[in-house]
Amino acid sequence: MVCVNKTWKSEEELGLAMFRQLIDQVQHLVDLHGFPPPPPPIPTVPPSLTILAPPLQLHHDRWCFLNLENNLFDNDCDDIVMKAKKSRKSQRKQTRTEDSGSNESLKEEIWRHFPEELYETVIARLPIATVFRFRCVCQNWNSMLKSNTFTLQCAQFIPPQPWFYIITHEKVNAGAMYDPVSTKWHYLLIPKMPTEKIILPVASAGGLLCFRDDGLRSFYVCNPLTNSFKELPTRSARIWSRVAIGIIFNKKSNIGGYQIMLVASNGEYEVYDSIINRWTCVGSLPDCINLPILLNVSSQIVAANRLMYFLRSDPHGIVSFDMESRVWEQYLVPPPPHSRDHALVECGGRIMMMGLVTKNAASCVSVWELQKMTLLWKEVDRMPNVMSLEFYGKHVTLSCLGNSGLIMLSLESETMNRLVTYDIMKKEWLKVPDCVPPHRPTQLRIAIGTAFQPSLTAVA
C-alpha cells in the first residue's frame, strides 16, 4: 500500500506510484512460481554516435589480485589487501548511488508512457484482495473496475482456487470469507440481506452465492464481493422438510443467466430460470428413481458441466439430472464400510466422496472415487495420521464446504473444532487459521457455508 502521509501532486502521480507497486507484486508472483524474469531491453545506439568500449575487467568482484612483481614481503600483503577492499567498497557504493539516480529517472519516464490499455490487463490478473485495495487510489481506478473492458479482461482469467463463505451467527447478514491463497479471513456484511429471518448459504456457481430462508419460501442470489443482490420471486406455498439445492450457469444460452434446482424427498422438484425470472414446477421424478429419497440436512448438489449429482440413502446411491435433456438417472452404490457423514465432490469430471471412517476409538477422513465400471467406491486418499490423532477417542462430526477441486472440512466434537482444506489434485491437507470475527473473543464454530469462485464480474 502507498503511504498515506505522503503528499501527491496529482492523481496521475499517485496512480503511477500505485501501478509501479502493482508491477512489483506481479513480479513477486512470477518469482514465486519459478518463472524467470524477462531479459532487460537492449539499448539501441544511433549510427551517428560512437561509443568507446570500457577496458576489460579481468578481476572478479570477490577477489583482489596482487602485483607480485614488486617483491613485497608477506607482512605488507595484509595492508595491500585491506586498502584494495576499501577502495573496491567505495567504488561500488558510488556506482550504486549513480545507478540508483539514473534508474529512478528512467523508471519515471517509462511509467509516464505506459500504455493505458495495459493497466486493465495487468490488474485483472492480480489476486482479488489486491485489486480491491486499488479502488481507493483515485476516481479513475475506481471507475475502471466497473468498466466493460475490465469486465472482459476479468472474464478471461479464472482464479486458481475458490474462496469459502460461511455464516458467523453474529448477524443474519454477516459472513466470513476465507482466501486459501493468502490464508486470511475477510469479514463482511451484505447490506440488502433481510435481517428479520434466518438466511443460510446453500449453493454457488461462479461468483454467485445462493441463499434460502428457513421455510424454503424465499431465495436470494448475490455476489459477496460486489454486493450485486437479487431477491427471487417467492416460491409456491408448498413446504418441503428436506431438499437438495443446486445452481448452475446456463452456458448454452447467448443471454447467459443461471438456473436453480430444488429436489424434495418425495420426488417433486422445481427449477428457477433467471432469464424468465420465474419458478417452474417441472413435476415428479420418473418411476426409475426409488422414492422417497432420504437426504441429509447438509445435502449439496454437485454441478459438473450440464449435469447435477446428489447422494441419496436407503438405498444408497447417486442421482443425476441433465439440465438440458431433462433426463434423470440413478446409480445404486453401497457406501464404504464403517463410514458416515458422506459428502459428494467432483474434480475434473471425476465423481468422488469424502467421509469419516470410524473403527473402535479411531476416526479418520477418507476420500473415495467412484469406479464407473463396477459402481463401487475406491479409497484414493486419507488424512495424515498426525492430523487424525487429534480425534482419537472423540465423537467427531464432519461437514464439507464446497464440492469441487478444493474442499474445506469442518470437524467438530464437544471439545474441539478444526478446519482443514483438502486439495483433490495435489492430495494436500492443510490446517486453516481460526475464524475469529471482530468483537468476538472466541473461535467461530463452522457448520454452514459453501465454496465460490471470487469474481468481480458475476451479476445476480
Solvent accessible surface area in square Angstrom, and as a share of the most:
residue,aa,sasa,rsa
1,M,116,0.52
2,V,30,0.17
3,C,76,0.46
4,V,141,0.81
5,N,129,0.66
6,K,121,0.51
7,T,124,0.72
8,W,67,0.24
9,K,179,0.76
10,S,52,0.34
11,E,87,0.39
12,E,108,0.48
13,E,48,0.21
14,L,35,0.17
15,G,6,0.05
16,L,11,0.06
17,A,12,0.09
18,M,4,0.02
19,F,0,0.00
20,R,59,0.22
21,Q,62,0.27
22,L,0,0.00
23,I,47,0.24
24,D,93,0.48
25,Q,49,0.22
26,V,45,0.26
27,Q,63,0.28
28,H,114,0.51
29,L,53,0.26
30,V,45,0.26
31,D,79,0.41
32,L,120,0.60
33,H,127,0.57
34,G,62,0.60
35,F,128,0.53
36,P,109,0.69
37,P,81,0.51
38,P,105,0.66
39,P,116,0.73
40,P,111,0.70
41,P,125,0.79
42,I,153,0.78
43,P,114,0.72
44,T,129,0.75
45,V,78,0.45
46,P,67,0.42
47,P,142,0.89
48,S,102,0.66
49,L,112,0.56
50,T,120,0.70
51,I,123,0.62
52,L,155,0.77
53,A,91,0.70
54,P,106,0.66
55,P,108,0.68
56,L,159,0.79
57,Q,139,0.62
58,L,149,0.74
59,H,92,0.41
60,H,108,0.48
61,D,90,0.47
62,R,206,0.75
63,W,175,0.61
64,C,53,0.32
65,F,129,0.54
66,L,55,0.27
67,N,86,0.44
68,L,146,0.73
69,E,150,0.67
70,N,92,0.47
71,N,128,0.66
72,L,75,0.38
73,F,155,0.64
74,D,125,0.65
75,N,120,0.62
76,D,56,0.29
77,C,37,0.22
78,D,100,0.52
79,D,82,0.42
80,I,65,0.33
81,V,42,0.24
82,M,103,0.46
83,K,137,0.58
84,A,31,0.24
85,K,104,0.44
86,K,136,0.58
87,S,51,0.33
88,R,71,0.26
89,K,125,0.53
90,S,65,0.42
91,Q,99,0.44
92,R,91,0.33
93,K,135,0.57
94,Q,113,0.50
95,T,68,0.40
96,R,149,0.54
97,T,93,0.54
98,E,106,0.47
99,D,70,0.36
100,S,62,0.40
101,G,45,0.43
102,S,64,0.41
103,N,74,0.38
104,E,95,0.43
105,S,71,0.46
106,L,105,0.52
107,K,99,0.42
108,E,63,0.28
109,E,94,0.42
110,I,94,0.48
111,W,32,0.11
112,R,117,0.43
113,H,133,0.60
114,F,39,0.16
115,P,56,0.35
116,E,131,0.59
117,E,126,0.56
118,L,73,0.36
119,Y,18,0.07
120,E,27,0.12
121,T,39,0.23
122,V,28,0.16
123,I,0,0.00
124,A,9,0.07
125,R,97,0.35
126,L,6,0.03
127,P,47,0.30
128,I,24,0.12
129,A,26,0.20
130,T,9,0.05
131,V,3,0.01
132,F,59,0.25
133,R,94,0.34
134,F,5,0.02
135,R,91,0.33
136,C,99,0.59
137,V,12,0.07
138,C,16,0.10
139,Q,144,0.64
140,N,102,0.52
141,W,17,0.06
142,N,49,0.25
143,S,67,0.43
144,M,25,0.11
145,L,24,0.12
146,K,142,0.60
147,S,35,0.23
148,N,126,0.65
149,T,80,0.46
150,F,1,0.00
151,T,48,0.28
152,L,117,0.58
153,Q,42,0.19
154,C,21,0.12
155,A,70,0.54
156,Q,130,0.58
157,F,76,0.32
158,I,128,0.65
159,P,28,0.17
160,P,112,0.71
161,Q,46,0.20
162,P,12,0.08
163,W,13,0.05
164,F,0,0.00
165,Y,3,0.01
166,I,0,0.00
167,I,15,0.08
168,T,4,0.02
169,H,119,0.53
170,E,87,0.39
171,K,123,0.52
172,V,51,0.29
173,N,19,0.10
174,A,11,0.09
175,G,2,0.02
176,A,0,0.00
177,M,10,0.04
178,Y,6,0.02
179,D,6,0.03
180,P,21,0.13
181,V,93,0.53
182,S,44,0.29
183,T,72,0.42
184,K,123,0.52
185,W,28,0.10
186,H,56,0.25
187,Y,78,0.30
188,L,33,0.16
189,L,93,0.46
190,I,2,0.01
191,P,92,0.58
192,K,132,0.56
193,M,6,0.03
194,P,27,0.17
195,T,82,0.48
196,E,141,0.63
197,K,69,0.29
198,I,100,0.51
199,I,6,0.03
200,L,26,0.13
201,P,3,0.02
202,V,20,0.12
203,A,9,0.07
204,S,32,0.20
205,A,12,0.09
206,G,32,0.31
207,G,2,0.02
208,L,1,0.00
209,L,0,0.00
210,C,0,0.00
211,F,4,0.02
212,R,42,0.15
213,D,11,0.06
214,D,96,0.50
215,G,31,0.30
216,L,7,0.04
217,R,100,0.36
218,S,12,0.08
219,F,1,0.00
220,Y,1,0.00
221,V,0,0.00
222,C,0,0.00
223,N,0,0.00
224,P,6,0.04
225,L,20,0.10
226,T,58,0.34
227,N,67,0.34
228,S,29,0.19
229,F,40,0.17
230,K,50,0.21
231,E,103,0.46
232,L,5,0.02
233,P,47,0.30
234,T,95,0.55
235,R,11,0.04
236,S,61,0.40
237,A,79,0.61
238,R,129,0.47
239,I,90,0.46
240,W,16,0.06
241,S,110,0.71
242,R,117,0.43
243,V,15,0.09
244,A,0,0.00
245,I,7,0.04
246,G,1,0.01
247,I,5,0.02
248,I,16,0.08
249,F,70,0.29
250,N,37,0.19
251,K,176,0.74
252,K,157,0.66
253,S,36,0.23
254,N,161,0.83
255,I,138,0.70
256,G,23,0.22
257,G,26,0.25
258,Y,8,0.03
259,Q,21,0.09
260,I,0,0.00
261,M,0,0.00
262,L,0,0.00
263,V,0,0.00
264,A,1,0.01
265,S,30,0.19
266,N,64,0.33
267,G,0,0.00
268,E,41,0.19
269,Y,11,0.04
270,E,6,0.03
271,V,6,0.03
272,Y,0,0.00
273,D,26,0.14
274,S,18,0.12
275,I,67,0.34
276,I,86,0.44
277,N,71,0.36
278,R,141,0.52
279,W,30,0.10
280,T,60,0.35
281,C,91,0.54
282,V,61,0.35
283,G,27,0.26
284,S,73,0.47
285,L,11,0.05
286,P,53,0.33
287,D,150,0.78
288,C,79,0.47
289,I,5,0.02
290,N,69,0.36
291,L,87,0.43
292,P,84,0.53
293,I,0,0.00
294,L,86,0.43
295,L,7,0.03
296,N,71,0.37
297,V,116,0.67
298,S,84,0.54
299,S,24,0.16
300,Q,41,0.18
301,I,9,0.05
302,V,1,0.00
303,A,41,0.32
304,A,13,0.10
305,N,130,0.67
306,R,117,0.43
307,L,51,0.25
308,M,0,0.00
309,Y,30,0.11
310,F,1,0.00
311,L,32,0.16
312,R,5,0.02
313,S,29,0.19
314,D,103,0.53
315,P,49,0.31
316,H,79,0.35
317,G,4,0.04
318,I,3,0.01
319,V,0,0.00
320,S,7,0.05
321,F,0,0.00
322,D,13,0.07
323,M,13,0.06
324,E,91,0.41
325,S,66,0.43
326,R,99,0.36
327,V,78,0.45
328,W,16,0.05
329,E,79,0.35
330,Q,39,0.17
331,Y,71,0.27
332,L,91,0.45
333,V,4,0.02
334,P,78,0.49
335,P,48,0.30
336,P,18,0.12
337,P,105,0.66
338,H,121,0.54
339,S,21,0.14
340,R,68,0.25
341,D,51,0.26
342,H,39,0.17
343,A,23,0.18
344,L,11,0.06
345,V,1,0.00
346,E,16,0.07
347,C,8,0.05
348,G,78,0.75
349,G,36,0.35
350,R,82,0.30
351,I,11,0.06
352,M,2,0.01
353,M,4,0.02
354,M,0,0.00
355,G,0,0.00
356,L,0,0.00
357,V,18,0.11
358,T,45,0.26
359,K,116,0.49
360,N,158,0.81
361,A,41,0.32
362,A,46,0.36
363,S,6,0.04
364,C,17,0.10
365,V,0,0.00
366,S,0,0.00
367,V,1,0.00
368,W,11,0.04
369,E,34,0.15
370,L,18,0.09
371,Q,59,0.26
372,K,142,0.60
373,M,185,0.82
374,T,85,0.49
375,L,60,0.30
376,L,90,0.45
377,W,33,0.11
378,K,117,0.50
379,E,71,0.32
380,V,38,0.22
381,D,27,0.14
382,R,118,0.43
383,M,2,0.01
384,P,57,0.36
385,N,112,0.57
386,V,128,0.74
387,M,29,0.13
388,S,13,0.09
389,L,127,0.63
390,E,52,0.23
391,F,3,0.01
392,Y,133,0.51
393,G,56,0.54
394,K,77,0.33
395,H,138,0.62
396,V,0,0.00
397,T,65,0.38
398,L,14,0.07
399,S,31,0.20
400,C,22,0.13
401,L,1,0.01
402,G,5,0.04
403,N,32,0.16
404,S,55,0.36
405,G,25,0.24
406,L,9,0.05
407,I,0,0.00
408,M,0,0.00
409,L,0,0.00
410,S,2,0.01
411,L,0,0.00
412,E,34,0.15
413,S,15,0.09
414,E,169,0.76
415,T,109,0.63
416,M,13,0.06
417,N,9,0.04
418,R,84,0.31
419,L,7,0.04
420,V,4,0.02
421,T,9,0.05
422,Y,1,0.01
423,D,16,0.08
424,I,5,0.03
425,M,138,0.62
426,K,140,0.59
427,K,108,0.46
428,E,70,0.31
429,W,23,0.08
430,L,93,0.47
431,K,126,0.53
432,V,13,0.07
433,P,59,0.37
434,D,83,0.43
435,C,0,0.00
436,V,63,0.36
437,P,7,0.05
438,P,80,0.50
439,H,192,0.86
440,R,64,0.24
441,P,129,0.81
442,T,80,0.47
443,Q,49,0.22
444,L,3,0.01
445,R,109,0.40
446,I,2,0.01
447,A,53,0.41
448,I,58,0.30
449,G,7,0.06
450,T,6,0.03
451,A,13,0.10
452,F,5,0.02
453,Q,60,0.27
454,P,3,0.02
455,S,22,0.14
456,L,32,0.16
457,T,38,0.22
458,A,18,0.14
459,V,110,0.63
460,A,24,0.18
